[in-house]
Structure formats: structure tokens, C-alpha cells
Amino acid sequence: MKIIKLPLLPQITVLLISAAFVDSALAAKGWGVTGEEIARFDAKVVDILCELSGDCPENCGGGKRQLGLIDSEGKLILVGKNKSPFSGAAVELLPFCGKQVTADGLFTENRGVRLFALQFVREGSDGKWRGATRFVNDWAERNGFAADSAEAKQWFRNDPNVIRIIERDGLLGLGKEADKEFLAGMGMAASAQTASAPNGQALFGQRLCSTCHGPEGKAPIQSTYPKLAGQNKEYLVQQITDIQSGARNNGLTAVMKPIVQKVTAEEIEAISEYLSSVPR
Amino acid sequence: MILSKLCGAAIIASMTVFGTHAFAANGERIQVTGEFMDTWCYTSQVMGGADSVLGSAHHVCAVWCAAGGIPVGLRTDDDKIYMILKFGDDDTSVANLGVLDLQSKSATVDGTLYERDGINYLLIDEIIDDHGIVNRTHEITGVIPPFALPKQ
């Protein structure tokens, strides 16, 4: 295993994962996000509010506070994200409150703000690695669902606080009337859009395919998501169509189904054509 | 001499109580106006540029992310972001219900600022003025991500 200091990360010791690295299966993956840098480093888990103000409850606040990492040079790192959809990292780090860990994930930096997205963590430098995916189980337990239930997989649609706020303020946050007006207008826009020929490359971004499968379908955000670049067009059309119709409903199709639901057959053709033309 | 011994004892006691946090910095009192926003989508640009991840276009996703415990920020018009660590007397910064209610809204707040290693952290004492959602980004981009819309 080779240890280097990257010029852009003077405060963090980044471990390059070499071919000889025994934990390579658990190494963090790039997500294709702005300013990302994959990093693995040793650090201490801290309660950020405690660190800043000296207000330090037991056990880092028991899960209600944002947690951070203090690296070997004393720099405080805000850990903003875990490996699950739409969720943060406090629940992932809480078992390690006050302890030394090795954190594996990626930094993203934009407009002067640098956050760390935790993908794996272990206690000390030789503890057992665990994926930063504890949030969904924790949510399911708190809300009375099985961890593998459809409700837990789409926890963000089933969270009682989310439901309460959307029910009260609408999808736009501007009230139910604004939603009605917007949705009615959207129907018209959708009709107008079908008049022009679809652009597969543009649609790949607009339909949020790139959000999970990465730019050009080359760098999925999770190792369980497929790379799509260079895939056969016919295969892609078949898979998307099957997921859309429900003919295919295994694996991670529950995540993809709502995304492809409104994609037209013509757009599926265009996206598939584009992806098949991208070099692997 | 006695005073100096007492001071020394007080410092040692303080270090015992606060451990390594004995030297936590004092914050700075500020008033600031900005939008309560989703810091992950904004900084990572995972769903596109600023118009896609602020305001009404991103309201549902901003609520999802805040409910999931992603840090909520207050973003000013000059693009400065303050990570919110406290809301009134409530030191909850993971899915704080008061902050969830303010997602995507613009407000003027009074609080205490700490700056550490390039990040601004804000402990909000009081909402001075809630301006509601002023950033009507859905008129530019529609809803982002589109799967935040209900199935039809």
C-alpha cells in the first residue's frame, strides 16, 4: 500500500489504493460529483458543536448532532453525507464517538465549501470495515418498518416529517394552489416537447440518469449500479422498458422505476443510442 | 500568590471538565439573511447547477435531505454558506424539525458564528424575519429531481 500526500490535500494523508491493497473491494468509489477527491485517512470522531463551543453532552449528543472528523493535523472535517440516498453521516459515525477511526470516502468542494462523504469506516486502523449505510436500518427501526421493506428503501417518501411538510406546503413549498398551477402547465410543456427530436446525451442528464450512473454512464455512484457506457443499445432499451413496465422488478429496480416512469419510448431509444456510442 | 494558585486550579478543573475542548473559541454575534438549503446537492452539484438545487425547484429534495440528516445551510446572496448547528435552545442539528420547516425559505436570523478550517458554522438564536420562499426556481428548471413529483 502506497501512502502519498496530494498537493490539493495538504492536511489529509490520502492512501492510494494500489493493486496490492487487501481491502480493495471496500475502497471508496468516485461519484462523478464536483471537485471530488477520493480519500482514506485516520481521524477522531467528534461532535462539531462541542468542538467549537465547548458544549459537550455525553455520547456526542446521541445522534441528534452533526459529527465531524479531526484528522492527524488537527483539521476539523464536516462529514455531510453517507452512502445511502438523501441521508447524512451522523448515524454512521455515532458508534465511534470520541474514537479513532479510518474513514474512507470522498471530498467534494465547491464555492469554498468542502464536505466529506463517508462510504466506509472502521475503528482504529485495523477494525472491521463497515459500509456507511446504517441510516436506512436506523430509520426503519425508528418508524416501525422492516429494514428490507419497500417503505424503508424509499424512506424519503415515507418519512412522517417529510409527508407532513409536503402535505402542508406542497411540492414547491408555495402551497397547494401553486402546485396545481405548475402541474397543469407541466402537462402542456410535456406535450410541446414531443414535437422536437430527443437528444440522448442531453436526456441522459435531464432525466437524471447521470445522477446515479455518473457522467457518460462511466462512473456509477455505487458499486452495485451498472456502468452503461458502451452497452448494447437493444439491451438498454429492453432493460429500461422492462423496469418501466414492471416486467423486471428485481435488484435495485425500485430505485430506478420512479426515475424512468415518465421517460417516453422515443427518449429511451435516444438515451440508449447515445450510451451505446460512448466508448467504455 | 493565592489568586494565582486559585486560577491554576480553575484552569486544571476546567480542562478536566471540558477535556480537549478547553480552548474552544468564542463565537461572533451576527445577523445574516439567506436561504435555508440542502448543502450536499448544492456543493456536489449532483443534480445540476445552483438553479436546480435551490428554492422551489428543489424544495422536496431539500426536505428529504434535511430529514435524512444532511447538514442544512443558510446561503446568502453573495454565495456564503453557514452550516446550521443549533436552532434556538434546541441543539439538534440532525433533522431538526424547526429547520425542516424552513427549508427553501429565506430568512433573517440572529446567531453566533464560528469559523473553523474554511467552514462557517452558525448557531441560530432567533429568526428575525421569515420571508418565505422567494427563489422561484421551478419557473426556470421545473422540479429537480423530476422523480420528486408524484406519479400520475
Boltz contact constraints between the chains, C-beta under 6 A:
constraints:
  - contact:
      token1: [A, 33]
      token2: [B, 44]
      max_distance: 6.0
  - contact:
      token1: [A, 33]
      token2: [B, 46]
      max_distance: 6.0
  - contact:
      token1: [A, 34]
      token2: [B, 44]
      max_distance: 6.0
  - contact:
      token1: [A, 34]
      token2: [B, 45]
      max_distance: 6.0
  - contact:
      token1: [A, 49]
      token2: [B, 85]
      max_distance: 6.0
  - contact:
      token1: [A, 50]
      token2: [B, 21]
      max_distance: 6.0
  - contact:
      token1: [A, 52]
      token2: [B, 24]
      max_distance: 6.0
  - contact:
      token1: [A, 52]
      token2: [B, 114]
      max_distance: 6.0
  - contact:
      token1: [A, 52]
      token2: [B, 121]
      max_distance: 6.0
  - contact:
      token1: [A, 53]
      token2: [B, 24]
      max_distance: 6.0
  - contact:
      token1: [A, 54]
      token2: [B, 18]
      max_distance: 6.0
  - contact:
      token1: [A, 54]
      token2: [B, 21]
      max_distance: 6.0
  - contact:
      token1: [A, 54]
      token2: [B, 24]
      max_distance: 6.0
  - contact:
      token1: [A, 56]
      token2: [B, 21]
      max_distance: 6.0
  - contact:
      token1: [A, 64]
      token2: [B, 92]
      max_distance: 6.0
  - contact:
      token1: [A, 64]
      token2: [B, 94]
      max_distance: 6.0
  - contact:
      token1: [A, 65]
      token2: [B, 93]
      max_distance: 6.0
  - contact:
      token1: [A, 66]
      token2: [B, 71]
      max_distance: 6.0
  - contact:
      token1: [A, 66]
      token2: [B, 93]
      max_distance: 6.0
  - contact:
      token1: [A, 75]
      token2: [B, 117]
      max_distance: 6.0
  - contact:
      token1: [A, 76]
      token2: [B, 116]
      max_distance: 6.0
  - contact:
      token1: [A, 76]
      token2: [B, 117]
      max_distance: 6.0
  - contact:
      token1: [A, 78]
      token2: [B, 119]
      max_distance: 6.0
  - contact:
      token1: [A, 80]
      token2: [B, 39]
      max_distance: 6.0
  - contact:
      token1: [A, 80]
      token2: [B, 40]
      max_distance: 6.0
  - contact:
      token1: [A, 80]
      token2: [B, 70]
      max_distance: 6.0
  - contact:
      token1: [A, 80]
      token2: [B, 71]
      max_distance: 6.0
  - contact:
      token1: [A, 81]
      token2: [B, 40]
      max_distance: 6.0
  - contact:
      token1: [A, 86]
      token2: [B, 64]
      max_distance: 6.0
  - contact:
      token1: [A, 86]
      token2: [B, 65]
      max_distance: 6.0
  - contact:
      token1: [A, 86]
      token2: [B, 68]
      max_distance: 6.0
  - contact:
      token1: [A, 87]
      token2: [B, 68]
      max_distance: 6.0
  - contact:
      token1: [A, 87]
      token2: [B, 69]
      max_distance: 6.0
  - contact:
      token1: [A, 88]
      token2: [B, 68]
      max_distance: 6.0
  - contact:
      token1: [A, 88]
      token2: [B, 69]
      max_distance: 6.0
  - contact:
      token1: [A, 88]
      token2: [B, 70]
      max_distance: 6.0
  - contact:
      token1: [A, 90]
      token2: [B, 69]
      max_distance: 6.0
  - contact:
      token1: [A, 90]
      token2: [B, 94]
      max_distance: 6.0
  - contact:
      token1: [A, 108]
      token2: [B, 43]
      max_distance: 6.0
  - contact:
      token1: [A, 108]
      token2: [B, 44]
      max_distance: 6.0
  - contact:
      token1: [A, 110]
      token2: [B, 43]
      max_distance: 6.0
  - contact:
      token1: [A, 111]
      token2: [B, 79]
      max_distance: 6.0
  - contact:
      token1: [A, 113]
      token2: [B, 43]
      max_distance: 6.0
  - contact:
      token1: [A, 113]
      token2: [B, 81]
      max_distance: 6.0
  - contact:
      token1: [A, 115]
      token2: [B, 43]
      max_distance: 6.0
  - contact:
      token1: [A, 156]
      token2: [B, 64]
      max_distance: 6.0
  - contact:
      token1: [A, 159]
      token2: [B, 67]
      max_distance: 6.0
  - contact:
      token1: [A, 161]
      token2: [B, 67]
      max_distance: 6.0
  - contact:
      token1: [A, 161]
      token2: [B, 100]
      max_distance: 6.0
  - contact:
      token1: [A, 162]
      token2: [B, 63]
      max_distance: 6.0
  - contact:
      token1: [A, 162]
      token2: [B, 67]
      max_distance: 6.0
  - contact:
      token1: [A, 165]
      token2: [B, 63]
      max_distance: 6.0
  - contact:
      token1: [A, 171]
      token2: [B, 60]
      max_distance: 6.0
  - contact:
      token1: [A, 172]
      token2: [B, 56]
      max_distance: 6.0
  - contact:
      token1: [A, 172]
      token2: [B, 59]
      max_distance: 6.0
  - contact:
      token1: [A, 172]
      token2: [B, 138]
      max_distance: 6.0
  - contact:
      token1: [A, 173]
      token2: [B, 56]
      max_distance: 6.0
  - contact:
      token1: [A, 173]
      token2: [B, 59]
      max_distance: 6.0
  - contact:
      token1: [A, 173]
      token2: [B, 104]
      max_distance: 6.0
  - contact:
      token1: [A, 173]
      token2: [B, 133]
      max_distance: 6.0
  - contact:
      token1: [A, 174]
      token2: [B, 56]
      max_distance: 6.0
  - contact:
      token1: [A, 174]
      token2: [B, 133]
      max_distance: 6.0
  - contact:
      token1: [A, 208]
      token2: [B, 145]
      max_distance: 6.0
  - contact:
      token1: [A, 211]
      token2: [B, 46]
      max_distance: 6.0
  - contact:
      token1: [A, 258]
      token2: [B, 147]
      max_distance: 6.0
  - contact:
      token1: [A, 259]
      token2: [B, 147]
      max_distance: 6.0
